[in-house]
Every structure is written in C-alpha cells, then in structure tokens.
C-alpha cells in the first residue's frame, strides 16, 4: 500500500470526511472499507494500542506489520523526554507526543536482579545496563519499552586482549528510516592498562542482523581523560570530548575515525566547564560555562557542513535566579565550586520550539531560547514530583524518546 505524504494526507482526510457525510453506507462500514482512512487513524495511535489492534482482523495485522507502515509511523512521531535518576526511576516530559500518557514508566520487564539503568535512547530503542554488583560483570540490554521487548547483548569477543576486558563506553546506533537493524559500538581495552600503556583502546561493533560482534580496525590511542561513556551520536558519527578539551569522533557508517572541529572557546581550561553535550532534532549542541559564578552562557551548534561550532543562542538565567533565590548557594562546598545550582538536562530544538530543560533545587524549569521566557513545569508524573526534584543537582539524566514498532 502507498502511504500518503503530509500534503496529500490533508487533502485525503478532507475528501474522506466528505465521503463519510454523503455515503449512504453506515459510518462503520464506510470506514472499514477505506484503507487510506484506516491507515491515517492508526498512524496517530500509540504503540501499545497498535499491538492490540493487530488482533482486530487479518487486514489490520497485515497493515500494522508492514515495514512501510512502521517507517511512516516513525517519521510522524513526536519525541518526549525520559528523565532518569541514579536509582533507575523513570519519568517523562511531554513534548507534543501523539498520546498524553507516558509510553513506559519502568524497565521492570527486564529480568535482572541487580536492576537496570538507561544509558542511551535512539529512535525508540533503549540501551541500558545492570547496576554494579561486586564480583559480577554488568549486563547490557537493547530494549523497546513500548513493546516491552528486550535482548541481552552477548559480551564482546575480547580478541587481542590478554586479560579480562574493561568496557569504557557502549553506544547504540539505530535509524529505522535507513535499516531495520541496529548496531552497538563498544569501546574497550586491548592491552593491560598501565602507566606506559593507558591509551590503547579497541572498538567492537555488534550487529542485530548477524547477532555477533566484530573488531573495527586496529587498536587506537586517546587522551587518558577521554569520556567514552558520554558520547553523542549525530549524523551517524559518535563524538566524545574530555574535560581538558580533547575531542574524538568515529563514523559508524564508514567504520573509521575522523576529526571534530575545535571546541569554540580559547578560555583557560581551569576556568571553563562543559555543562551540556548532546543532540536534538538533528541539531548538535555544546554548552560550556566560564567561571563558577555566572548566569550567562552561549548555546553552540555544530555547522551543518561540520566546519565549526557556531554560537546560536545567548542565555542569561538571572531572572530565574531572582524568581528562585534557592539557586544561589548560601554556603561554600569544597566538592562543588558552583555558586548557582542548576543542571542543564536537555536542549530541545525542533520545528515547534527551542528550549532548555533545567533542574534547579526542588523544581524543573523550561527556558525558551527564542523569547527568553521561562516557566516551572507542573506536568511531570508522580515519580518526578515526589522524588526526583529533591535529588542532588547533576544526579539526573535526560534522554529523547520516540516510540517505534521496531523489534529488538
């Protein structure tokens, strides 16, 4: 079946409405005989409903199971934000999703006695791992929370490593518009980690198509402080940065390393700190703060041609500090030099709006980057309002989530 484009879809909907008004058949019969209209309706439903509606008829089962329907469903979906604490607690921020109810509130369907936490969300699939337990290795999982499906990944092959492997970072790559299969990139050691050999790393890639790991190129070197567990996926390439300003990127599609443009500031590293490094709606963002007592900063975006970091938004949180004076620290903390207490959880940029999601003591704030207004969020679920808001600033993580019909 040929799925309609948005412009044709609007015309089709108007036509179908007129047909229903004038068709002598009862409305139910008119709808059931109009496959285009059925498709338009089903594309607006959450995954949970679609899975139930597969049982309605063979026609609906065939329609919903069609890979073309799945790709079109993904292209029309709106993203929400998953909010996760250190205990694995999960909540959601609604950002125009087709359904108002959160698609999932826990990973309890994964049978792991240690519990699980989210590491990454990529186009509806979620990468997670078990919590640390003394004497046990972590388990890593790929799951589709909307379908309550999960797969425990086999351990990497450890080829070229003479000792138990150490995993420094694991990342998921999944683009259902290009392929129904996903890949998992693992950065691990390949030699004993010592003072003389602390820069030897190896990449292995898992494919859901072959269900196996493979080595990707030879071992490579990286700065000792590269943060491999905080990579950002943008345009099929993984990007990492270190606290001292070094950077590294790996093109998953081409299976090779590349160079990322220099970071935007020449300030001394002792005076700057990275506060956000992420992607949203095809935009790659970086935020760094200069000095511990500032409310002003810029939001940088990577240029589409990958030539440089471009300053896109100028932000000043002074009005938020005035409205919420508890953001200003009233006592020194030897472990945290920040004067103003806030965490940038997420930068959202899409056709609807551009905003920062902030966590301040006891509250969550949306700061709108275009008109520089803000509001306190009150549409969080019970998990957030009763528990997460009291957590230490910086202990929460936010991930973009979009529902998908894809299997793991």
N, C-alpha and C positions, 0 to 999 in steps of 0.2 A: 504493500500500500504506500502511496506517495503522501508524505506528511506535508502539511501546508506551511508556507512561510508566514511571518507575522502579519505582513500587509494583506496577503491573500486570506489569512486566517480571519482578520476583521471582516472582510467582505463576505467570507463564507459564513461567519456567525450571523451577520445581518440577514443574509439570504435564508439561512436555516430558521431564523426566528419568524420571517415572513411565511415560509412554508408551513411552519407549525400552526400559525394563526389561520391559514386558509385551507390546510389539508383536511379533507373530510375524515381521515382516519383518526382514531383516538390518539391523544398525545403520546402515550406509552408506545403504541405501535409505530408511530411516526419516528420517534427517537430510536427505537431498536433497529429500524430499517435504514438508518442514516449513519454509516460507519464514520464519516468525517466528523459528525457532531459527537458521536461517542468518543472518538479519539480526542477531540478538543476538551471534552469533560474530564476524561481520565488523566490527561496531562496536567490537570490542576489539583490532583489529589495527592496526599502523602503516600509514601511507600507502603506504610502499614495497611492502608485501605486497598491499594493496588494488589497486594499479595492476597488479600481476602477475596477481591473481585475476580481473581483468576478462576475461582470455582463457580462463577455465575453461569458460564457457558463455554463451549469449545471456541466460539468466536472471540470472546474476551480473553481466554487463555492464550490463544494464538497472537492476538493483538499485543497484549502486555508483554509477552515473551519475545516479541520481535526485537532484534538488536537495534533496528532503526528507530523503534519507539523509545528504547532506552536512551539512545543518543539524543533524540529530540527532547526527551524529558529532562536530561541533564542540561541541555542548552537553555531551557526555560526556567530552570530552578534559581531560587534566590538563596543567598548564603546567610546563615546566622553565625553566632559566635559561641563556642564552647568555652566555659570557664572552669578551670580545674585547680584544686588546691593540692597541697602536699599529701593529703590523706586519700586522694583519689576521688574526692567529692566532685560531682559534675553538675553544672547548671548552664543555662543558656541565656543569651541576649537575643531578642527578636530583632531581625534586621530586614523585615519585609518578606519573611518566608511565606510560602503559599499556605501553610497551615499555622495556626497560632500555638498549637501545643508543641512542646519540645519533642523532637523525634526520639530521644532517649535520655535517660537520667542516670544511668549507671552502666558499668561493664560487667554486671553480675552474671551474665550468661557465659562468661569465660570462666572455666573451671580451673582456678589456680588458687591454692590455699594461701599463698603469700599476698594475694590481691594484685590488682593491676593499675597502672597509671598510663595516661596518654602521653606519647612523645611527639606525635605529628598527626595532622589531618590533611588529606589530599583528595579533593574531588569526591568526597563521600566515603572513602575508605580511611581507616584509622590505624596508625601504627602505635602499639602500646607494648609495655614490658611489665614483668612482675616486679614487685618491690624487693629490695635487697634482703636476703636472709643469709646469715653467717654460715659458711660452709657449702652454700648452694650457688650454682650459676643462675643468672637471670634467664627467663624465658621471654622470647619476643613473639608477638602476635600481629597478624593483619586481620582486621575485622570490619564488617559492615554493620554498625549498630542498628541501622534502620531495619535490616533483615535478621538481626540477632545471629549472625554467622561469624565464625572466626576460624583462623588457621594458625597453628603454632609453627613458626618457622624452624626448619632444621638448623643446627649450629653450622657456622661457616666451616669450610673444609680444612683450614689451618695449614694449607700447603706452604712450605717454605718457612715454617715456624717450628723451632725445636722445643718449645715449651708451651704450656697452656696459653691460649690466646687471651689477649686483653682487648676488649672492644671499646673504642673511643667514641664512636658515633654510628648511628643507624638512621637511614633516611628512606622514605617511601616516594616513589615516582609513579604517578598514575594519571593518564589523560585519556578518558573514555571516548573522547571525540576522535582520537587517533588510533587507539587499540583497546581491546577488552582486557588486555593483560597488563600487569603492573611489574615493577622492578623494585628491589630493595638494595640500597647501597650501604655496605658496611666498611667502616674504616677500623682496621685492627693493627696490632703489632706484627712484625715479621722477623724480629730478632730480639734477643734479650735486651731489655731496657736498662741501660747503664749510663753513667756519665759520659762515656765515649760514644754511645750509640743510641741516643734518645730521640733521634729524628728519623728512624726507619719505620715506615708505615706501609701498609698494603691495602688496596681496595679489592673487595669481593662483591659481586653483584648476583643477587638471587632473581630468577625469572619465574613468574607464575605460569608461564607457558611450558617450561621444561621441568619446573619444580626442583631445580638444582642451583647450586652456587657455582660461579666461575671466577677465576682470577681476572682482574682487569689491569693489564700492563704490568710493568716491573715495580718493585718497591720504590717509594719516593720519600723525599725529605720535606720536613715542615718545621717552622719555629716551635720551640718547646712549649709555648703557651697558646698554640692554636686551639680554638674551642670547637672541636669536631662534633660535639653533641648539640650545637646550636646553629646548624646550617639552614640556609634559606634557599628554597627551590624557586627559580624564576627562569622561564623560557627554556626548560629542560636542562638547566645548569644548576649545580649546587654551589653555594657560596659560603665561605667561612671567614671570620675575622678573629683577630687576637686582641687582648687588652692593650697591647703595645702598638697596634695599628697595622700589623701584617695582615695580608689577605691571600686567599687561595680559592680557586674555583675549578670545578670538574664538570665537563659536559657529558651528561649521561647518554645522550643520543649518539654523539661522536666517540664516546668512550676515551676521552683524553682531557688532560689538564689545560687550563688557559690562564690568562692574566685578567684580573679585575682592575678597573681604573682606580687610581689612587684615591684614598679617602679624602673628604673635602676640606679639612682644616689643617693649618700649619701650627696650631697651638701645641705647646709642650704637652707630652703625654701625662705628666703629673697633674695637669690642670684640666684634663678632659676625661669624660666617661661616656661609654656607649649606653644609651638608655632604650634604644629600640632598633631592631634589625629584622625586617620582615617584608612580606608580600601580601597584596590585597588587590583583587580585581585586575590583575595584570600589571600592577604598579609595584615597583621595588623601592622600599623606603629605608632610610637610615636617619636616626636622631642621636646626636651627641650633645652633652652639656659641658660647658666650660666654667669651672668653679663650682663650689658647693652651695653658694647662697644666691643662686639666680632663679628667676621665674621665666626667663626668656630663652628661647632656643629656636632653631630652624628645623623644618622637616625637609630632608633632601630626598630627591627621587633620581634613580638611575635613568639616564637618557635612553630613548628607545633604540638608538644606534650603538648603545653600550660604550659611548665615548667618555662620559664623565658623570659625576654626581652634580645635580642641579638643585639649587635652593628653590623650593616650591612654595612653602608656607612659612610665615613668621608667626611665632606663638608667644604670647605673654599670659601667664597664669595668675597675674597679680590680682585680678578681680575675683578669681576663685579663692585665692588665699584670703582676701578680705571677707568673702562670704563664709569661709570655713577656716577660722583662725587656728583650729586644731592642727592644720597642716604645718604650722610653724613650730619647730622643736623648741621646747622650753628648757631643755637641759642638754648638756653635751653627752655624746655617746662615742666611746673610744673605738667602737667597731663600725660606726657609720658616721661619716663626716657630713652627710647631707643636712642642710638646715631646714629645707622644706620637704615634707613627707608626701611623696606621690610616686606612683608607678604608672608608666605608660604600658597598658596591657595590649593595645591593638590600634593600628592605624587602618581605618576603613576608607576605601576610596572606590566609588562606583558611580554609575550614572545618576543615582538618586541623591547621594550626599557624600561629603568627605568629613570625617570626624576622628577625634582621638577618644579612646575609651580609657579613662583614668581611674585608678584605685587610690583613694585618699583614706585617712583613718575613719573607718566605720561606714564609708559610702563609696558609690560608684558614680562617676560623672562623665557625661558626653560633652566634649568640647568641639564645636563646629568650626572647621578650619576656614570656611569661606566668610561667614559673617561674624566670626569670633564671639559667638554667644555660647552659653553652656546651660545644662540642666542636670539635675540629680535624677538618676534612673530609679524608677519605682516598679518596673515590670520584671524584675528578677524573681525567680522562684523562691520557695521557702528555703532551699539549701543555701542560697546566697545571703538572704536577709538574716537568717538565724545563725549562720556560721562563718561564711567566707568574709563578710565585711569586717569581722573582728580579727582576722588573720593579719600577721605582720606584713607591712608593705614590702612587696617584692616576692612574696611567697606564692602568688597566684600566677597562672599562665593562661593565655587566651589563644584559641585556635579557630580559624574559619572552618565552618562545616556546611556542607551542601549534601542533600540526600541523593542517593543513587540506587538504581536497581541492580547494579553490578554484583556479581558473586565473588567470593574470595577463593 
